[in-house]
Amino acid sequence: MQKRQFTKYTGKSRSRSCTPPHWRSTVKDRKREHVRKEKYDNNKEDFHSHR
């Protein structure tokens, strides 16, 4: 995976162990999309082979 621009953090926020708010929503959306794809795509092997 390529590094994106938003990985720039100030020293203060980096020291916190919790995920930044905008990251949390991105991860949630990604998981939701993955589940949605698996539901409609019955052939999971085919789905994984596209990566």
Secondary structure by P-SEA (a helix, b strand, c coil): ccccccccccccccccccccaaaaaaaaaaaaaaaaaaaaccaaaaaaaac
